[in-house]
Amino acid sequence: AHETADLNLLEINAFPNPTRSFSQVKFSLEEPLKASASLFSASGEMVWRKELGQLPAGENSLEVSLENLPADVYFISIVTPEKSGVLRLDKF
């Protein structure tokens, strides 16, 4: 499915997912870029937003805590000036 991949789409992975508490969110940047992360509930409400600042090229990771949130479906969004991506995180 890589031929049709959107060039502006940032690929995000998370482990463990589903999680009970924390999830390690990983993504790669082709060049150093400023980034921000946001967590949304299933209803689209923003739970939090974090400025990640200038990140290096290569693999970056972010620890996301769902510990104090109710069991539900969440979406983690990573946004840079070049690309953005969203990944579903399940809290059980």
Secondary structure, 3 states (H helix, E strand, C coil): CCCCCCCCECCEEEECCCECCEEEEEEEECCCEEEEEEEEECCCCEEEEEEEEEECCEEEEEEEECCCCCCEEEEEEEECCCCEEEEEEEEC
